[in-house]
Amino acid sequence: MDNFDNNSRVWIYQSNRELTSDEMNWLNIQLLAFTSDWTAHSNSLKAKFEVRYNRFIILIVDERAHNASGCSIDKSVNFMKQMEQSLKINLFDRFHIAFKEGETVKSVERDDFEQLIIEGTITADTIVFNNLVSTKAELEKNWETPFKNSWHQQVFGNLVVNN
């Protein structure tokens, strides 16, 4: 992604579980084929993918040549739904929240996340993942961020105790 513009568009899909090495190998082949053939109004998109922590699928389009259109975005969503079914994972559950515990990435349902905050396992300094970033620049600066600097603080901040 180094040669992509900082304003390149980004979409992040978070799996509800870590993928195995076999699943990762298969997924990388599928993603390479998809991004190589991804078009908008018959124009090839300058697109790449990356899978981080065996859990986050990141699609990026450098729109300096051609913009991603509504139809091309629909293609990517349909493709991700196919990946979801093939791998038996959930990529569209926005209430499944990922965070770091040391260097390990964990994810839990919203209610469990709230409980971890109450217990003090999740603190103001816990690294959480902001999958709402929409550009390469935001991905690099604001994707992995402390709880206190994230949208999570706005939603769950009233639960933080002893931090």
C-alpha positions as CSV (number, residue, x, y, z in Angstrom):
1,M,0.0,0.0,0.0
2,D,3.1,2.2,0.1
3,N,2.5,3.6,-3.4
4,F,-1.1,4.4,-2.7
5,D,-2.3,8.0,-2.1
6,N,-3.1,8.9,1.5
7,N,-6.6,9.7,0.4
8,S,-7.2,6.2,-1.0
9,R,-10.5,4.7,0.1
10,V,-10.4,1.9,2.7
11,W,-12.9,-0.6,3.8
12,I,-12.3,-2.9,6.8
13,Y,-14.1,-6.2,7.4
14,Q,-13.5,-7.8,10.8
15,S,-13.9,-11.5,11.3
16,N,-15.5,-12.7,14.5
17,R,-12.6,-15.1,14.9
18,E,-9.0,-15.5,13.9
19,L,-8.5,-17.3,10.6
20,T,-6.4,-20.5,10.4
21,S,-3.3,-20.6,8.2
22,D,-5.2,-22.8,5.6
23,E,-8.1,-20.3,5.6
24,M,-5.6,-17.4,5.2
25,N,-3.9,-19.1,2.2
26,W,-7.3,-19.7,0.5
27,L,-8.5,-16.2,1.4
28,N,-5.4,-14.5,0.0
29,I,-5.9,-16.3,-3.3
30,Q,-9.5,-15.2,-3.5
31,L,-8.7,-11.6,-2.5
32,L,-5.9,-11.4,-5.1
33,A,-8.2,-12.5,-7.8
34,F,-10.9,-10.1,-6.7
35,T,-8.7,-7.0,-6.4
36,S,-7.0,-7.8,-9.7
37,D,-10.3,-7.9,-11.5
38,W,-12.2,-5.2,-9.6
39,T,-13.7,-2.6,-11.9
40,A,-15.9,0.4,-11.8
41,H,-17.9,1.1,-15.0
42,S,-15.5,-1.2,-16.9
43,N,-12.5,0.7,-15.6
44,S,-9.9,-1.3,-13.7
45,L,-9.5,0.0,-10.1
46,K,-6.1,0.4,-8.6
47,A,-6.9,-1.9,-5.7
48,K,-5.1,-3.9,-3.1
49,F,-5.9,-5.9,0.0
50,E,-4.2,-6.8,3.2
51,V,-5.2,-9.2,6.0
52,R,-4.0,-8.1,9.4
53,Y,-3.8,-10.2,12.6
54,N,-5.5,-13.1,10.6
55,R,-8.7,-11.3,11.3
56,F,-9.1,-7.9,9.6
57,I,-9.6,-7.8,5.8
58,I,-8.7,-4.4,4.4
59,L,-9.6,-3.4,0.9
60,I,-8.0,-0.2,-0.5
61,V,-8.7,1.7,-3.8
62,D,-6.4,4.5,-5.0
63,E,-9.0,6.7,-6.7
64,R,-6.5,9.0,-8.5
65,A,-7.2,7.0,-11.7
66,H,-10.8,5.8,-11.3
67,N,-13.2,6.2,-8.4
68,A,-14.9,3.3,-6.8
69,S,-18.6,3.6,-7.8
70,G,-21.7,2.4,-6.0
71,C,-21.8,-0.6,-8.3
72,S,-18.1,-1.5,-7.6
73,I,-18.7,-1.1,-3.9
74,D,-21.7,-3.4,-4.1
75,K,-19.4,-5.9,-5.9
76,S,-17.0,-5.8,-3.0
77,V,-19.8,-6.3,-0.4
78,N,-21.2,-9.3,-2.4
79,F,-17.7,-10.7,-2.6
80,M,-17.1,-10.3,1.1
81,K,-20.5,-12.0,1.8
82,Q,-19.3,-15.0,-0.3
83,M,-16.0,-15.1,1.7
84,E,-18.1,-15.0,4.9
85,Q,-20.2,-18.0,3.8
86,S,-17.2,-20.0,2.5
87,L,-15.2,-19.5,5.7
88,K,-18.2,-19.7,8.0
89,I,-17.3,-16.4,9.7
90,N,-19.1,-13.2,10.3
91,L,-17.7,-10.1,8.7
92,F,-20.7,-7.7,9.1
93,D,-21.4,-7.8,12.9
94,R,-20.7,-4.2,14.0
95,F,-21.4,-5.3,17.6
96,H,-18.4,-7.6,17.7
97,I,-15.6,-5.4,19.1
98,A,-11.9,-6.1,18.8
99,F,-9.2,-5.0,21.2
100,K,-5.6,-5.8,22.1
101,E,-4.7,-7.6,25.3
102,G,-0.9,-7.2,25.2
103,E,0.0,-8.1,21.7
104,T,-2.9,-10.5,21.3
105,V,-6.0,-9.4,19.4
106,K,-9.3,-10.5,21.0
107,S,-12.8,-9.8,20.0
108,V,-16.1,-10.1,22.0
109,E,-19.7,-9.2,21.6
110,R,-20.9,-5.8,22.8
111,D,-22.3,-7.0,26.1
112,D,-19.0,-8.8,26.9
113,F,-17.0,-5.7,26.0
114,E,-19.1,-3.7,28.4
115,Q,-18.5,-6.2,31.1
116,L,-14.7,-6.1,30.5
117,I,-14.8,-2.3,30.9
118,I,-16.7,-2.6,34.2
119,E,-14.2,-5.2,35.4
120,G,-11.3,-2.9,34.5
121,T,-9.9,-5.3,31.8
122,I,-10.6,-2.7,29.2
123,T,-9.0,0.6,30.3
124,A,-8.6,4.1,28.8
125,D,-5.3,2.9,27.4
126,T,-6.5,-0.4,25.9
127,I,-5.9,-0.5,22.1
128,V,-9.1,-0.9,20.2
129,F,-9.7,-1.0,16.5
130,N,-11.6,1.8,14.7
131,N,-12.9,-0.1,11.6
132,L,-14.8,3.1,10.6
133,V,-11.6,4.7,9.1
134,S,-12.2,5.5,5.5
135,T,-8.8,6.5,4.0
136,K,-5.3,5.2,4.0
137,A,-4.1,8.1,6.2
138,E,-6.8,7.4,8.8
139,L,-5.9,3.7,8.7
140,E,-2.3,4.4,9.4
141,K,-3.0,7.0,12.2
142,N,-6.3,6.1,13.8
143,W,-7.1,2.4,13.2
144,E,-5.3,1.0,16.2
145,T,-6.0,3.6,18.9
146,P,-6.4,3.8,22.7
147,F,-9.9,3.4,24.0
148,K,-9.8,7.0,25.3
149,N,-9.3,8.4,21.8
150,S,-11.8,6.2,19.9
151,W,-15.5,6.2,19.2
152,H,-15.7,3.4,21.8
153,Q,-15.1,6.1,24.5
154,Q,-18.2,8.0,23.2
155,V,-20.4,4.9,23.4
156,F,-19.0,3.1,26.5
157,G,-17.1,5.9,28.3
158,N,-19.7,6.1,31.1
159,L,-18.7,2.5,32.1
160,V,-15.0,3.2,32.6
161,V,-14.2,2.9,36.3
162,N,-10.8,3.3,38.1
163,N,-8.9,4.4,35.0
